[in-house]
Amino acid sequence: MSEDSVSIPQWTPTQRELDDLDLLVRGCFEPALTGFVDPTTADEAAPITLQVSPGIAELAGSAGQLDLIDPEGAPLARLTVESTWPAGDESVGLCGPVRQLALNHFGPFRQLHVAPAELHADHDRHTLLAVPVTRPLTTADLGAITAAASRESLTVLLLACVGEGMPDRLSGPALVRATLAASALIGANAQVVAVSAADHGRTTPHRTWRSANEWLLTSVAHAYASHLLMLTDEPQGQLPESVAAIVDQARPPRHKQGVVVFFTGLSGSGKSTLARALVDHVLERGERTVTSLDGDVVRHHLSKGLGFSREDRETNIVRIGFVAAEIARHGGMAICSPIAPFESTRARVKEMVERAGGGFVLIHVSTPLEECERRDRKGLYARARAGEIPDFTGISSPYEEPTNVLKLDTTDRLIAECVHELIDALVADGWLHP
């Protein structure tokens, strides 16, 4: 039976898995690695895994293949399923080689994502000194790189590692810009290549390595060059002026960074009231753009059609988080006020926001259930206790209280007093001017 006559299922990997896939199809591992592995048997390559849902695993097992697509639905590669492994958390790991279906032409500095084979068409790997770069290079780094290259007359190859979570407190594009500026200080022969090396662990020992990242960066670097220089994790010395200017632009003070202020609490706790008052106050200050993503308003627009099952409620919160993260990505302030009863979903929103480069401020409006019921103008609590509303948070569905966050109990307190406390907290953390 031909491969075209079989219905091949599709799956969108996580960003970390997409980064690993990019390294796999471009031949960026040494020793060579051709596909995703079983971490229990793969030794050093154990971090390079792919996990899917049980349903997709069953379909892929039947078809013998799985097409891996990007978030836009474009096919990237085809996995030949050779085995599976239990990944936990209702996931199944798939193992097998991958074959590229299409090149990814999109993304910042994509022209710098040069495969080892492409680079070696112009540069003998034995003449290259590969330097994995995960942070802006200092004057001390440049001195060490120049000295190492000069000793053996090698050409410097700076590998800007832009995979998810790998750049240290910097976006991938900003790390590339800083690396290009540093390469100009090394000399005209210095080369810069971007690689999708994602964070797989910075501190936990991995086999004989100090960490999974140390193994990954070493493997990728050796795919490009015979010679390797690993820099210290912590920077030594000052940033060169040209590099510092890029870093300063990419790391603005908090009052210029995007931020999401996320209120959580029971229905009737005062979340929406506080959120609206905070929006007004920030607008009156005039120092920030601000967007309100109130639960009821979002329900009418962004999440119209969703019900109130746990799944639909969580989908609603994730949608709010996605929009809030995009607002933060562009330097704005988003103020959200869903009930958001589950810690896992709040953590997911926080991850989305921080991945977009924004700050995340979680505020628990901790007004007790008894007070929330007393305020219940819509009679929702009474209906929930009568069994008319299933899965009602605080009655028939749990509320998981967040810890180590600002808590505000609005019982017998003026809104102005609560907002003043909020503003003080945001000023103290640097998100607003004093």
C-alpha positions in Angstrom: 0.0 0.0 0.0 1.4 3.4 -1.0 1.9 6.1 1.6 -0.4 8.4 -0.3 -3.3 5.9 0.1 -3.0 5.9 3.9 -4.7 8.7 5.9 -1.8 10.1 7.9 -2.9 11.9 11.2 -1.5 15.3 12.0 -0.1 16.8 15.2 1.2 20.2 16.3 4.1 19.8 18.7 4.9 22.1 21.5 7.3 24.9 20.8 10.2 23.0 22.4 9.4 20.0 20.3 9.3 22.2 17.2 12.7 23.6 18.0 14.0 20.0 18.4 12.4 19.1 15.1 14.2 22.0 13.4 17.5 20.7 14.7 16.7 17.2 13.6 15.7 17.9 10.0 18.7 20.3 9.6 21.2 17.7 10.8 22.3 19.8 13.8 23.4 16.9 16.1 26.8 15.3 16.4 26.7 12.3 16.8 23.9 12.4 14.2 20.3 12.0 15.4 17.6 11.3 13.0 14.4 11.4 15.0 12.6 11.5 18.4 13.7 9.0 21.0 12.6 7.0 24.0 14.2 8.8 27.0 14.5 5.5 28.9 16.8 4.0 26.3 18.4 6.9 24.4 21.2 7.7 26.8 22.5 11.2 26.0 19.8 12.1 23.5 17.1 11.4 26.0 15.8 15.0 26.0 14.8 14.9 22.3 11.3 13.5 22.7 7.8 14.0 21.2 4.6 13.5 23.2 1.1 13.3 21.8 -2.4 12.5 23.0 -3.4 8.9 23.3 -5.9 9.3 20.5 -3.3 10.6 18.1 -0.9 7.9 19.2 -3.4 5.2 18.3 -4.0 6.8 14.9 -0.3 7.3 14.2 0.4 3.7 15.3 -2.2 2.4 12.9 -0.9 4.5 10.0 2.7 4.0 10.9 3.3 7.7 10.4 2.5 11.1 11.8 2.7 14.5 10.1 4.1 17.2 12.3 2.6 20.6 11.5 3.3 24.2 12.7 0.6 26.2 14.6 -0.6 27.6 11.3 -1.3 24.1 10.0 1.7 24.0 7.5 3.3 20.5 7.3 6.9 20.5 8.5 8.0 16.8 8.7 6.8 13.2 8.7 7.5 10.9 11.6 7.8 7.2 11.0 6.5 5.6 14.1 8.8 2.8 15.3 7.8 2.6 18.9 6.0 4.3 21.8 6.6 4.9 25.5 4.3 6.0 28.4 4.8 9.7 28.9 2.4 10.2 31.8 -0.1 13.1 32.1 -2.3 11.4 29.6 0.4 11.5 26.9 2.2 9.0 24.8 5.7 9.3 23.5 6.4 8.5 19.9 9.8 7.4 18.6 11.2 7.2 15.1 13.0 9.1 12.4 11.6 12.3 10.8 11.7 13.4 7.2 11.4 17.0 6.3 8.3 17.9 4.2 8.9 21.6 3.8 11.3 24.3 4.9 10.1 26.8 7.4 10.8 30.2 5.7 9.2 32.4 8.4 10.4 33.9 11.6 12.9 36.6 12.5 16.4 36.1 11.2 15.3 32.9 9.4 18.0 33.5 6.8 20.6 32.9 9.6 19.2 29.4 10.4 21.9 27.8 8.2 22.2 24.0 8.4 25.7 22.5 9.0 25.8 21.1 5.5 25.0 24.5 4.0 27.7 26.2 6.1 30.3 23.5 5.2 29.8 24.2 1.5 31.8 27.5 2.2 33.7 26.7 5.4 35.7 23.6 6.3 34.4 22.5 9.7 38.0 21.9 10.8 38.7 25.6 10.4 35.8 26.7 12.6 35.6 27.5 16.3 31.9 27.1 17.4 30.8 29.2 20.3 27.2 28.6 21.6 25.7 31.9 22.6 22.8 32.0 25.1 23.4 35.5 26.5 24.8 38.8 25.3 28.6 38.6 24.9 30.8 40.7 27.2 34.2 42.2 26.6 35.7 39.2 28.6 33.8 36.8 26.3 35.2 38.5 23.2 38.7 38.4 24.6 38.4 34.7 25.3 36.9 33.9 21.9 39.5 36.0 20.0 42.4 34.3 22.0 41.1 30.8 21.4 40.6 31.5 17.6 44.0 33.1 17.2 45.9 30.2 18.8 44.9 27.8 16.0 44.0 30.4 13.3 40.3 29.4 13.4 37.3 31.3 12.1 34.8 32.2 14.8 31.3 30.8 14.5 28.9 32.3 16.9 25.8 30.0 17.4 23.0 32.2 18.6 20.7 29.7 20.5 17.2 31.1 20.0 15.1 28.0 21.0 12.3 28.3 23.5 13.6 29.4 26.9 17.3 29.2 26.0 18.2 33.0 25.6 19.0 34.3 29.1 16.4 37.0 29.9 16.3 38.1 26.3 14.1 37.4 23.3 15.5 35.3 20.5 15.6 38.2 18.0 17.3 40.4 20.6 19.9 37.8 21.2 20.6 37.5 17.5 21.0 41.3 17.2 23.3 41.4 20.2 25.4 38.5 18.7 25.6 40.2 15.3 26.9 43.4 17.1 29.5 41.3 19.0 30.6 39.5 15.8 31.4 42.9 14.2 33.8 43.5 17.1 35.5 40.2 16.6 36.3 40.9 12.9 35.0 40.6 9.4 35.5 36.8 9.2 33.3 36.0 12.2 30.2 34.1 11.3 26.8 34.1 13.0 24.3 31.3 12.7 21.0 31.0 14.5 20.0 27.6 15.9 16.8 26.5 17.5 18.4 25.0 20.6 15.7 25.1 23.3 16.1 24.9 27.1 16.1 21.3 28.3 17.4 22.0 31.8 20.2 24.3 33.1 21.1 22.8 36.4 20.1 19.1 36.8 22.9 16.7 35.9 22.3 14.7 32.7 24.3 11.5 32.2 28.0 12.6 32.4 27.1 16.2 31.7 26.4 19.1 34.1 23.1 19.6 32.5 20.9 18.6 29.5 21.7 22.0 28.0 25.4 21.4 28.2 25.0 18.2 26.2 22.6 19.8 23.7 24.9 22.8 23.0 27.9 20.6 22.7 26.2 18.3 20.3 24.9 21.1 18.1 28.3 22.9 18.2 30.1 19.8 17.1 27.7 19.4 14.1 29.0 22.7 12.9 32.7 22.8 13.9 35.6 20.6 15.0 36.6 23.1 17.6 34.4 24.3 20.5 34.5 27.0 23.1 31.9 26.9 25.9 31.5 30.2 27.7 30.7 30.6 31.4 27.1 30.5 32.4 27.4 33.8 34.3 28.8 36.8 32.4 32.1 38.3 33.3 33.1 41.9 32.5 31.1 44.6 30.9 29.0 44.6 27.7 30.5 46.4 24.8 28.7 49.7 24.0 27.1 48.4 20.8 25.9 45.3 22.6 24.7 47.2 25.6 22.6 49.5 23.5 20.7 46.5 22.1 20.3 44.9 25.5 19.0 48.1 27.0 16.4 48.4 24.3 15.4 44.7 24.7 15.3 44.9 28.5 13.4 48.2 29.3 12.5 49.1 32.9 9.4 47.4 34.2 7.2 50.5 33.7 7.9 50.2 30.0 7.5 46.4 29.7 4.2 44.7 28.9 2.4 43.3 32.0 -0.8 41.3 32.7 -2.6 42.0 36.0 -4.7 38.9 36.6 -7.4 39.0 39.2 -8.8 35.7 40.4 -11.4 34.9 43.0 -15.0 33.7 43.6 -18.0 35.1 41.8 -19.0 38.2 43.8 -15.6 38.7 45.4 -15.2 42.1 43.8 -12.8 41.1 41.0 -14.5 43.0 38.2 -15.1 46.1 40.3 -11.5 46.3 41.3 -10.3 45.6 37.7 -12.5 48.4 36.3 -11.3 50.8 39.0 -7.7 49.9 38.3 -8.2 50.5 34.6 -9.6 53.9 35.3 -6.8 54.8 37.6 -4.1 53.7 35.1 -5.7 55.7 32.3 -5.9 58.7 34.6 -2.2 58.4 35.3 -1.6 58.5 31.5 1.7 56.6 31.6 0.5 53.3 30.0 -1.9 51.9 27.5 -4.3 49.5 29.2 -6.8 46.9 28.0 -9.6 45.5 30.1 -10.4 41.8 29.6 -13.3 41.4 31.9 -14.9 38.0 32.2 -18.4 38.9 31.2 -17.3 41.1 28.3 -15.0 38.4 27.0 -17.9 35.9 27.2 -19.9 38.1 24.8 -17.1 38.5 22.2 -13.9 36.4 22.5 -15.6 33.3 24.0 -19.1 33.5 22.6 -20.6 30.0 22.2 -18.7 28.4 25.1 -20.7 26.8 27.9 -19.9 26.5 31.6 -18.4 23.0 31.7 -15.0 22.8 33.3 -13.5 22.3 29.8 -15.3 25.4 28.3 -14.4 27.5 31.4 -10.8 26.6 31.1 -10.8 27.3 27.3 -12.3 30.8 28.1 -9.4 31.5 30.5 -6.8 30.3 28.0 -8.3 32.6 25.4 -8.1 35.5 27.7 -4.5 34.6 28.5 -3.6 34.4 24.8 -4.9 37.9 24.1 -3.4 39.3 27.3 0.0 37.8 26.3 -0.2 39.5 22.9 -1.0 42.8 24.6 2.0 42.3 26.9 4.2 41.3 24.0 3.8 44.8 22.5 4.4 46.7 25.8 0.8 47.2 26.9 -1.0 46.4 30.2 -3.8 43.9 30.2 -6.1 43.7 33.2 -8.1 40.5 33.4 -10.7 39.4 36.0 -12.0 35.8 35.4 -12.7 33.4 38.3 -9.9 31.2 37.1 -10.3 28.6 39.9 -7.6 26.1 38.9 -3.9 26.6 39.5 -2.9 24.7 36.4 -4.8 27.1 34.1 -3.4 30.2 35.9 0.1 28.7 35.5 -0.6 28.2 31.8 -1.6 31.8 31.4 1.5 32.9 33.3 3.7 30.8 31.0 2.1 32.3 27.9 2.6 35.8 29.2 6.2 35.3 30.2 7.0 33.5 26.9 5.7 36.7 25.2 8.2 38.7 27.2 5.6 40.2 29.6 5.3 40.4 33.3 2.5 38.6 35.2 0.9 39.9 38.4 -1.5 37.6 40.0 -4.0 39.0 42.6 -6.3 36.9 44.7 -9.4 38.7 45.6 -9.9 36.5 48.7 -13.4 37.7 49.8 -14.9 34.8 51.8 -17.6 32.6 50.2 -20.2 33.8 52.8 -19.7 37.4 51.8 -19.8 36.5 48.1 -23.2 34.8 48.7 -24.5 37.7 50.6 -23.7 40.0 47.7 -25.2 37.7 45.1 -27.6 40.0 43.2 -28.2 37.5 40.4 -29.1 34.7 42.7 -26.5 32.4 41.2 -25.3 30.9 44.5 -28.9 30.1 45.5 -29.5 28.4 42.2 -26.2 26.5 42.5 -27.1 25.3 46.0 -30.5 24.2 44.6 -28.7 22.1 42.0 -29.9 24.3 39.1 -26.3 25.3 38.1 -23.8 22.4 37.9 -20.1 22.9 38.4 -20.5 26.2 40.2 -17.2 27.4 41.7 -17.2 27.4 45.5 -20.4 25.3 45.7 -20.1 22.2 43.5 -16.8 22.9 41.9 -13.6 23.7 43.8 -11.6 26.9 43.9 -7.8 26.3 44.3 -6.5 29.3 46.2 -3.2 30.7 44.9 -0.3 31.1 47.3 2.5 33.7 47.6 0.4 36.4 45.9 -1.2 39.7 46.8 -4.5 38.9 48.6 -7.3 41.4 48.8 -10.4 40.8 50.9 -13.0 43.4 49.9 -15.3 42.7 52.8 -16.3 46.1 54.4 -13.6 47.9 52.5 -14.0 50.9 50.1 -13.0 50.3 46.5 -10.7 53.3 46.6 -8.8 51.9 49.5 -8.3 48.5 47.7 -7.2 50.2 44.5 -4.8 52.4 46.5 -3.2 49.2 47.9 -3.1 47.7 44.3 -1.3 50.8 42.9 1.2 50.8 45.8 2.0 47.1 45.0 2.4 47.8 41.3 4.6 50.8 42.0 6.7 48.9 44.5 7.3 46.1 41.8 8.2 48.7 39.2 5.2 48.2 36.9 4.1 51.8 37.4 6.0 55.0 38.2 6.0 56.2 41.8 
